[in-house]
């Protein structure tokens, strides 16, 4: 009896457990299945939108959250997530997206002139920039919590809804503050109608755009430094003609620079948004233009520093790094005030020993060449970044990793006894080396992310340096700790001399080397550095503060260099 009662009680308990297990399973499985279903729908919707964006004439970008109160240009309702066009500034919610794409035209990169040869305003209603003022009544626009007021997508003029009727019919779009940098749509339209595309014809058309017209091309590397390139592309497309703005991850500079061949000779400027490696990439593409006998279309190059080191940008007065602290409009104003200087470019030829049938490796150098501890840090950093590129999305993280590798090398000293393994010749004369771990050959004033290597502490007289003197500065360092001391102005480098030609012979072992931050491990070889060409660069002479003027030494005042003081503009009549 007792056994039968126990079995009956067990069956009853198991029956009570089944509903509990069922509800527990449903409580776990249903939410997981719902999340997976939502994720699949979201992924499908995203891929569908990306396909739609590729086919659209607008530069649509989808966002889950706008960073300021935004209203749909179709239904006028407040939106939190939707899409915006980075070219014309139209904002729409997801339901109105396809309708807006059909009914609202974007910026036309090529269009004929209006009546009388003038250009008409191209208005977009609502979502005007903050702190914008009406061109009629001079009062602030966009202050009401609704879709209101208008903005011209070309000249950026803003007008109240109530003031639109008061706007003079004679008021035409003059492309605004940056008219001298924008390629007008009517210029490209007239170029497309030319029967004979000759530089003289481009010059005649350019004269209709104004005497000070110097159009700019923006080439941005979206993978440089803080990954700000994509956001900058959108901001520049808003201010300029979208045809002037190029993403180097989509189109290489050799193809982007083909637009120079449709613009007046000697007027084009190129803004490179990226690090020193990106600048070198663009300058190599410009050298390729010279090989194609396109010298008259060679542009002048300026830099918006997005990389980690940015030594070339620092030398030319554009700063050690851009993090969005000033708007792109101020960047363009600085370019308008910049001066043209020439910069030497160098050819680095690496001939490996024992390899007689292979052509020597040939590299271009703008900043510096080095062998030793700083090249070892760059090599380790490069190998680590190739394995985990997503980790290196911040300039601060990049510099921290450099610091860690430098600290490790202070203990390991992998490059010691370099003087026994390498021979150095300057202009054909052998140089006796002290006990060094590294040799650095510099073309510019800055090295190592903002250090003036040749000057050191500034307490010893040294020959002046220039970007266009055809000379290289050669220094030695005793190790990673010595490099760190130089960077904080606690030590001087070993100045080995200046030369027009530098030759290094690595007799044994494998050593780390780098050219402009691009490192590699090199076995026994002969390295020859000779002058290659000169590039036209834009130099920004920023105003010094009172404290900076007090710190400027008398020796710096006597020897004016491109990184220390303003330079006279370069011109063909006065090349030096």
C-alpha positions in Angstrom: 0.0 0.0 0.0 2.7 2.4 0.9 4.6 1.8 -2.3 1.4 2.4 -4.4 0.8 5.7 -2.6 4.4 6.8 -3.2 4.1 6.1 -6.9 0.8 8.0 -7.1 2.3 11.0 -5.3 5.3 10.9 -7.7 3.1 10.9 -10.7 1.1 13.8 -9.3 4.3 15.8 -8.7 5.6 15.2 -12.2 2.3 16.4 -13.6 2.7 19.6 -11.6 6.2 20.1 -12.9 5.3 19.9 -16.6 3.5 23.2 -16.7 6.3 24.9 -14.9 8.9 23.5 -17.3 6.7 24.5 -20.2 6.2 28.1 -19.1 9.9 28.4 -18.2 10.9 27.2 -21.7 8.4 29.6 -23.3 9.8 32.5 -21.2 13.3 31.8 -22.5 12.6 30.7 -26.0 10.0 33.3 -27.1 12.2 36.4 -26.2 15.2 34.9 -27.8 13.3 34.0 -30.9 11.7 37.5 -31.0 15.2 39.1 -30.7 16.6 36.9 -33.5 13.6 37.7 -35.7 14.0 41.5 -35.1 17.7 41.2 -35.8 17.1 39.4 -39.0 14.5 42.0 -40.1 16.8 44.8 -39.1 19.7 43.3 -41.1 17.4 42.8 -44.1 16.1 46.3 -43.8 19.6 47.7 -43.6 20.8 45.8 -46.7 17.7 47.0 -48.5 18.3 50.6 -47.5 22.0 50.4 -48.5 20.9 49.2 -52.0 18.4 52.0 -52.2 21.0 54.6 -51.1 23.5 53.4 -53.8 20.9 53.9 -56.5 19.7 57.3 -55.2 21.0 60.7 -56.5 21.0 61.9 -52.9 23.9 61.2 -50.5 21.6 59.5 -48.0 22.8 58.4 -44.6 20.6 56.5 -42.2 20.8 57.4 -38.5 19.1 56.0 -35.4 19.4 59.3 -33.5 19.8 62.9 -34.7 22.1 65.0 -32.6 19.7 68.0 -32.5 15.9 68.5 -32.9 15.2 67.6 -36.5 12.0 67.7 -38.6 11.0 65.7 -41.6 11.1 67.8 -44.8 8.1 65.9 -46.2 5.6 65.5 -43.3 7.1 68.2 -41.0 6.9 65.9 -38.0 9.7 65.6 -35.4 12.0 62.6 -36.1 14.4 60.7 -34.0 15.7 58.3 -36.5 15.6 58.5 -40.3 17.9 59.6 -43.1 19.6 62.8 -44.1 21.4 63.8 -47.3 24.9 65.0 -46.6 25.0 67.0 -49.8 21.8 69.1 -49.7 20.8 68.7 -46.1 17.3 67.2 -46.6 16.1 65.2 -43.5 13.3 62.7 -43.7 11.9 59.9 -41.5 11.9 56.4 -42.7 8.2 56.4 -44.0 8.8 59.5 -46.2 12.2 58.5 -47.5 11.2 57.1 -50.9 8.8 59.9 -51.5 11.4 62.5 -50.7 13.9 60.8 -53.0 11.5 61.1 -55.9 10.2 64.6 -55.2 13.2 66.5 -53.8 16.2 67.0 -56.1 19.7 67.0 -54.6 22.6 69.4 -55.4 23.2 69.4 -59.1 26.9 69.0 -59.7 26.5 70.1 -63.3 23.8 72.5 -64.5 23.4 75.5 -67.0 23.3 79.1 -65.8 20.1 80.8 -65.0 18.6 83.7 -67.0 21.1 86.4 -67.6 24.0 84.1 -66.8 23.3 84.1 -63.0 22.7 81.2 -60.7 19.5 80.9 -58.7 19.2 79.9 -55.1 18.5 76.3 -54.4 16.3 76.4 -51.2 15.8 73.6 -48.7 13.2 74.2 -46.0 13.8 73.5 -42.3 16.7 72.2 -40.1 18.8 75.3 -40.7 22.2 75.4 -38.9 22.4 76.7 -35.4 23.3 80.4 -35.0 22.3 81.3 -38.6 20.7 84.6 -39.4 18.2 85.8 -41.9 19.6 87.6 -44.9 16.6 89.9 -45.0 15.8 90.9 -41.4 19.2 89.9 -39.8 17.4 88.0 -37.0 18.2 84.4 -35.9 16.7 81.6 -37.9 15.5 78.2 -36.8 14.3 79.3 -33.3 10.8 77.8 -33.6 10.2 74.1 -32.6 8.9 73.1 -36.0 10.0 72.8 -39.6 10.7 76.4 -40.5 12.9 78.8 -42.5 15.0 78.1 -45.6 18.6 77.5 -46.5 20.4 77.7 -49.9 22.4 74.6 -50.4 25.1 76.5 -52.3 25.7 79.8 -50.6 24.4 78.7 -47.2 22.2 81.8 -47.0 19.3 81.4 -44.5 15.9 83.3 -44.7 12.8 83.2 -42.5 9.6 81.8 -44.0 8.0 85.3 -43.6 10.9 87.0 -45.3 10.9 84.9 -48.4 8.5 87.2 -50.1 10.6 90.2 -49.2 13.7 88.7 -50.8 14.7 90.7 -53.8 14.2 89.1 -57.2 17.7 90.5 -58.1 19.2 88.5 -55.3 21.1 85.6 -57.0 23.3 82.8 -55.5 26.9 83.9 -55.5 28.0 80.5 -53.9 28.7 82.4 -50.6 31.9 82.8 -48.6 33.8 80.0 -50.4 32.9 80.9 -53.9 36.7 81.0 -54.8 37.0 77.3 -53.7 33.7 75.8 -55.1 33.5 74.4 -58.6 30.2 76.0 -59.9 27.8 73.6 -61.6 27.7 75.9 -64.7 31.5 75.5 -65.1 31.3 71.7 -65.5 28.3 72.1 -67.8 30.2 74.4 -70.1 33.2 72.1 -70.0 30.9 69.2 -71.1 29.9 71.3 -74.1 33.4 72.1 -75.3 34.4 70.6 -78.6 38.1 71.1 -77.9 39.3 70.4 -74.4 42.5 72.5 -74.3 44.0 74.3 -71.2 43.4 77.7 -72.9 39.7 76.9 -73.1 39.7 76.0 -69.4 41.4 79.2 -68.5 38.7 81.2 -70.4 36.0 79.4 -68.6 37.8 79.9 -65.3 37.8 83.6 -65.9 34.0 83.7 -65.7 34.3 82.3 -62.1 36.3 85.3 -60.8 39.9 86.4 -60.7 40.7 84.7 -57.4 39.0 81.4 -58.2 41.2 78.5 -57.0 39.0 75.4 -56.8 39.9 72.8 -54.2 39.6 69.0 -54.3 39.1 67.2 -51.0 40.7 63.7 -50.7 39.9 62.0 -47.4 41.1 58.7 -46.0 38.3 57.3 -43.9 40.7 54.9 -42.1 43.1 57.4 -40.8 43.6 58.2 -37.1 40.4 58.8 -35.2 38.2 57.5 -38.2 36.8 61.0 -38.7 37.2 60.9 -42.5 33.6 59.8 -43.2 32.1 62.6 -41.1 34.4 65.1 -42.8 33.3 63.9 -46.2 29.7 64.8 -45.4 30.6 68.2 -44.0 32.7 69.2 -47.1 30.0 67.9 -49.5 27.5 70.2 -47.7 29.7 73.3 -48.2 31.3 72.5 -51.6 30.2 70.9 -54.8 30.0 67.1 -54.1 32.0 66.4 -57.2 35.0 68.0 -55.5 35.0 65.5 -52.5 36.5 62.0 -52.8 36.7 59.0 -50.5 40.1 57.4 -51.0 38.8 54.1 -49.8 36.5 54.1 -52.8 38.6 56.0 -55.4 42.4 56.1 -55.5 44.1 59.5 -55.8 45.3 58.8 -59.3 41.7 58.7 -60.5 40.5 61.5 -58.2 43.2 63.9 -59.5 42.0 63.4 -63.1 39.5 66.2 -62.3 42.5 68.6 -62.3 42.7 68.1 -66.1 39.3 69.8 -66.5 40.2 72.8 -64.4 42.3 75.9 -65.3 46.1 75.1 -65.1 47.9 76.3 -62.0 44.8 77.1 -60.0 43.8 73.8 -58.4 44.4 73.0 -54.7 44.1 69.6 -53.0 43.2 69.1 -49.4 44.4 65.8 -48.1 42.5 64.6 -45.0 44.6 61.9 -43.5 48.0 61.0 -42.0 51.5 61.4 -43.4 51.1 58.1 -45.3 48.0 59.4 -47.1 49.8 62.6 -48.0 52.6 60.5 -49.5 50.1 58.5 -51.5 48.6 61.6 -53.0 52.0 63.1 -53.8 53.0 59.9 -55.6 49.9 60.3 -57.7 50.9 63.9 -58.5 54.3 62.6 -59.6 52.5 60.2 -61.9 50.8 63.2 -63.5 54.3 64.7 -64.2 55.3 61.4 -66.0 52.2 61.9 -68.2 53.3 65.4 -69.2 50.6 67.0 -67.2 52.9 69.4 -65.3 50.7 72.4 -66.0 47.8 70.8 -64.1 49.8 70.0 -61.0 47.9 71.1 -57.9 49.1 72.6 -54.6 48.6 70.4 -51.6 47.5 71.2 -48.1 46.8 68.9 -45.2 44.0 68.3 -42.6 45.9 66.0 -40.1 43.9 62.9 -39.2 46.8 60.4 -38.6 48.8 59.5 -35.5 52.2 61.4 -36.1 51.2 64.1 -38.5 54.8 65.5 -38.6 54.5 66.9 -42.1 51.3 68.7 -41.2 53.0 70.1 -38.1 56.0 71.3 -40.2 53.7 73.1 -42.6 51.7 74.9 -39.8 48.5 72.8 -40.0 48.8 71.3 -36.5 49.7 68.0 -34.9 46.2 66.5 -35.3 42.6 67.4 -36.1 39.8 66.2 -33.8 36.9 68.5 -34.9 37.9 71.4 -32.7 37.3 73.8 -35.5 34.5 73.6 -38.1 35.3 72.8 -41.7 34.4 76.4 -42.6 37.4 77.6 -40.5 39.6 75.0 -42.2 38.6 76.4 -45.6 39.3 80.0 -44.3 42.8 78.9 -43.3 43.4 77.5 -46.7 42.4 80.8 -48.3 45.1 82.6 -46.2 47.8 80.0 -46.9 51.0 80.6 -48.8 52.7 78.3 -51.4 56.1 76.7 -50.6 58.1 74.1 -52.3 59.1 70.8 -50.5 61.8 68.5 -51.5 60.9 64.8 -52.1 63.5 62.1 -52.0 64.0 58.7 -53.6 65.0 55.8 -51.3 66.6 52.9 -53.2 67.1 49.7 -51.3 69.4 47.1 -53.0 69.5 43.8 -51.1 72.9 42.0 -51.1 73.1 38.7 -52.9 70.1 39.4 -55.1 71.4 40.3 -58.5 68.5 39.7 -60.8 65.8 41.6 -58.8 65.3 45.3 -59.2 66.0 47.4 -56.1 63.1 48.5 -54.0 62.4 52.2 -54.7 60.4 54.3 -52.2 59.4 57.9 -52.0 60.3 59.9 -48.9 58.7 63.2 -47.7 59.5 63.1 -43.9 62.2 60.8 -42.8 64.0 57.5 -43.1 65.3 55.7 -40.1 66.9 52.5 -39.0 66.9 51.5 -35.3 64.6 51.8 -32.3 62.0 54.2 -33.7 61.6 51.9 -36.8 61.3 48.9 -34.5 58.4 50.6 -32.6 56.7 51.4 -35.9 57.2 47.8 -37.1 55.7 46.3 -33.9 52.8 48.8 -34.0 52.2 48.0 -37.7 52.1 44.2 -37.0 49.7 44.7 -34.1 47.4 46.9 -36.1 47.3 44.5 -39.0 46.0 41.7 -36.6 43.4 43.9 -34.7 42.6 47.0 -36.8 39.5 47.8 -34.8 41.5 48.4 -31.7 43.5 51.2 -33.3 40.6 53.7 -33.8 41.9 56.5 -31.5 45.0 58.7 -31.8 45.5 58.4 -28.0 45.4 54.6 -28.1 47.9 54.6 -31.0 50.4 56.8 -29.2 49.9 54.7 -26.0 50.9 51.5 -27.9 53.9 53.3 -29.3 54.9 54.2 -25.8 54.6 50.6 -24.6 56.8 49.3 -27.4 59.3 52.0 -26.7 59.4 51.1 -23.0 60.0 47.5 -23.9 62.8 48.3 -26.2 64.6 50.3 -23.4 64.9 47.0 -21.6 65.6 44.7 -24.5 67.8 46.9 -26.7 67.3 44.9 -29.9 69.2 47.5 -32.0 72.4 47.8 -30.0 75.8 47.9 -31.7 74.3 49.4 -34.9 77.6 51.2 -35.5 79.3 47.9 -36.0 76.7 46.6 -38.5 76.3 49.7 -40.7 78.4 52.2 -42.6 77.3 55.8 -43.4 78.4 58.0 -46.2 77.3 61.7 -46.7 77.9 63.0 -50.1 80.4 60.2 -50.7 82.4 60.8 -47.5 82.6 58.1 -44.9 81.3 59.1 -41.4 82.8 57.5 -38.3 79.9 56.5 -36.0 79.9 56.5 -32.3 78.1 53.7 -30.3 74.6 54.2 -31.7 71.4 52.2 -31.8 69.6 54.3 -34.5 70.2 56.6 -37.5 67.5 59.0 -38.7 67.6 60.9 -42.0 65.2 63.9 -41.9 63.7 66.1 -44.6 61.3 68.1 -42.4 61.6 69.9 -39.1 59.4 67.6 -37.0 59.8 63.9 -36.1 58.2 61.4 -33.8 54.8 63.1 -33.4 55.9 66.7 -32.8 59.6 66.7 -31.8 62.1 69.0 -33.5 64.8 66.4 -33.8 67.5 68.5 -35.4 67.2 71.3 -32.9 67.1 69.1 -29.9 67.1 71.1 -26.7 67.8 74.3 -28.6 70.8 75.1 -26.4 73.5 74.4 -29.1 74.0 76.2 -32.4 73.1 74.1 -35.5 72.8 74.8 -39.2 69.3 76.0 -40.3 67.0 73.7 -42.1 64.5 74.3 -44.9 62.0 72.3 -46.8 63.4 73.3 -50.2 67.2 73.5 -49.7 67.9 70.1 -51.2 69.6 68.9 -48.0 68.9 66.1 -45.6 69.7 66.2 -41.9 71.3 63.0 -40.5 71.2 62.3 -36.7 72.0 59.4 -34.5 70.3 58.2 -31.3 71.6 56.0 -28.5 68.4 54.1 -28.0 64.7 54.4 -27.2 65.3 56.1 -23.9 67.5 58.7 -25.7 64.6 59.2 -28.2 62.2 59.9 -25.3 64.7 62.4 -23.8 64.9 64.3 -27.1 61.1 64.4 -27.4 60.8 66.2 -24.0 63.8 68.4 -24.7 66.1 66.8 -22.1 68.8 65.7 -24.6 70.3 66.6 -28.0 70.6 64.1 -30.9 74.0 63.2 -32.3 74.1 65.5 -35.3 76.0 63.5 -38.0 75.7 66.2 -40.7 73.8 67.5 -43.7 74.1 66.1 -47.2 72.6 66.1 -50.7 73.0 62.3 -50.9 73.0 59.7 -48.1 74.3 56.2 -48.5 74.0 53.4 -45.8 75.4 49.9 -46.0 73.9 47.3 -43.7 76.7 44.7 -43.5 75.1 42.0 -41.4 71.9 40.8 -39.6 68.4 42.1 -40.1 67.3 45.5 -38.9 64.0 47.4 -38.7 63.7 50.3 -41.1 60.9 52.8 -42.0 60.1 55.5 -44.5 57.5 58.0 -43.4 56.0 55.5 -40.9 55.9 52.5 -43.3 58.1 49.9 -41.6 59.7 46.7 -42.7 62.5 44.3 -41.6 65.5 44.5 -43.9 68.5 42.2 -44.3 72.0 43.1 -45.6 71.6 45.8 -48.2 72.7 49.2 -49.6 70.4 52.2 -49.1 70.8 55.3 -51.3 68.8 58.4 -50.7 68.8 61.0 -53.5 66.7 64.0 -54.5 63.7 63.1 -56.5 61.5 66.2 -57.2 59.8 69.1 -55.5 56.1 69.4 -54.5 54.0 72.5 -54.2 52.6 72.7 -50.7 50.5 75.2 -48.8 52.0 76.6 -45.6 49.8 78.1 -42.8 51.5 80.8 -40.8 49.3 80.8 -37.7 49.7 83.8 -35.3 51.8 83.3 -32.2 50.5 84.0 -28.7 52.4 86.3 -26.4 53.8 83.4 -24.5 55.0 81.7 -27.6 56.7 84.8 -28.8 58.6 85.1 -25.4 59.7 81.5 -25.7 61.1 82.0 -29.3 64.9 82.1 -29.1 67.1 84.6 -30.8 68.6 81.9 -33.0 65.2 80.9 -34.3 64.4 84.5 -35.1 67.6 84.8 -37.2 67.0 81.7 -39.3 63.5 81.8 -40.7 62.2 78.3 -41.7 58.9 77.1 -43.0 58.0 75.6 -39.6 59.0 78.6 -37.6 57.9 81.7 -39.4 55.9 82.9 -42.4 57.4 82.3 -45.8 57.0 84.5 -48.9 54.7 83.0 -51.5 56.3 80.8 -54.2 55.9 81.9 -57.7 57.4 80.7 -61.0 59.2 84.0 -61.4 60.7 83.7 -57.9 61.0 79.9 -57.2 63.2 80.4 -54.2 
